Amino acid sequence: MIVVTGATGNVGRALVDRLLAAGQPVRALTRDPRRAALPASADVVPFRADDPDALFGGATKLFLYAQACSAPLLEAARAHGVRHVVLLSSGVIQEGADETHPIHVMHATAERQIHDSGLAWTFLRPNAFATNALQWAPQIRAGDTVRGVYAGGLSAPIHEDDIAAVAERVLLDDGHEGAVHRLTGPEAISNADQVAAIGRALGRQLTFVETDPAEAAPELFPYVPPQMLERLMQSFAATVGVPPEITGTVEKVTGAPARTFARWAHDHTADFRTP
């Protein structure tokens, strides 16, 4: 049995589908199973840390995201037979990184807890997610202009199903214990060009209009805590004109090349269309 936390998230849902298609028994953990809309063949249970029997009984492997990680949870997993943890970490963890950045602190703490747990582990460290482009969906549904920050900011966004594909192989194949896999998309693309690619997938011409981060950030990122927002804007500013890291890890692990942002936009056209 493989336990998947964050089973209704972008990566977790894709991983559940992949594991079930491979004939693997899956226990999908979610805050609200009634609203999860996960496949009937998955064992969908509420994510309650106070009921480790329901979470980990009969399981040997665990896919974990950093927000759900804690030392007590890992101890309970180990006590109930889990032997290998695959953590969805972050590419911000690298040599020379700002170790005070909130995103770094959260993921580095999770990695350290897993290191100390005595469990075998594999860390997946993706950089920019292509799904970050969904932040522009409300504006694209409303018109052909997208207001955003740092039009020239460069990244190599990764398709969430490519992350899930790597996680699938790490969970099912031998030889990944103790490995750190840095994951990216296959090419650099600017924020403005991402918006243009979404427009092409929709058959529309979209325009990116750069706005002042100090004025627009609270409106564009309403769910980011204020204490993190300034650091996030600093991170975005540092990407302007700077070539991003690009790895071949997706193809090395899965045998298939990472998908382009244009492919991601095509796969997600429904998210940008008015219902």
Stockholm file with secondary structure:
# STOCKHOLM 1.0

chainA/1-275         MIVVTGATGNVGRALVDRLLAAGQPVRALTRDPRRAALPASADVVPFRADDPDALFGGATKLFLYAQACSAPLLEAARAHGVRHVVLLSSGVIQEGADETHPIHVMHATAERQIHDSGLAWTFLRPNAFATNALQWAPQIRAGDTVRGVYAGGLSAPIHEDDIAAVAERVLLDDGHEGAVHRLTGPEAISNADQVAAIGRALGRQLTFVETDPAEAAPELFPYVPPQMLERLMQSFAATVGVPPEITGTVEKVTGAPARTFARWAHDHTADFRTP
#=GR chainA/1-275 SS CEEESSTTSHHHHHHHHHHHHTTCCEEEEESCGGGCCCCTTSEEEECCTTCHHHHHTTCCEEEEEGGGCCHHHHHHHHHTTCCEEEEECCTTCSTTCCTTSHHHHHHHHHHHHHHHHTCEEEEEEECSBGGGGGGGHHHHHHCSEEEESCTTBEECCBCHHHHHHHHHHHHHSSSCTTCEEEECCSSCEEHHHHHHHHHHHHTSCCEEEECCHHHHHHHHCTTSCHHHHHHHHHHHHTTBTCCCCCCCHHHHHHSSCCCCHHHHHHHTHHHHSCC
#=GC SS_cons         CEEESSTTSHHHHHHHHHHHHTTCCEEEEESCGGGCCCCTTSEEEECCTTCHHHHHTTCCEEEEEGGGCCHHHHHHHHHTTCCEEEEECCTTCSTTCCTTSHHHHHHHHHHHHHHHHTCEEEEEEECSBGGGGGGGHHHHHHCSEEEESCTTBEECCBCHHHHHHHHHHHHHSSSCTTCEEEECCSSCEEHHHHHHHHHHHHTSCCEEEECCHHHHHHHHCTTSCHHHHHHHHHHHHTTBTCCCCCCCHHHHHHSSCCCCHHHHHHHTHHHHSCC
//
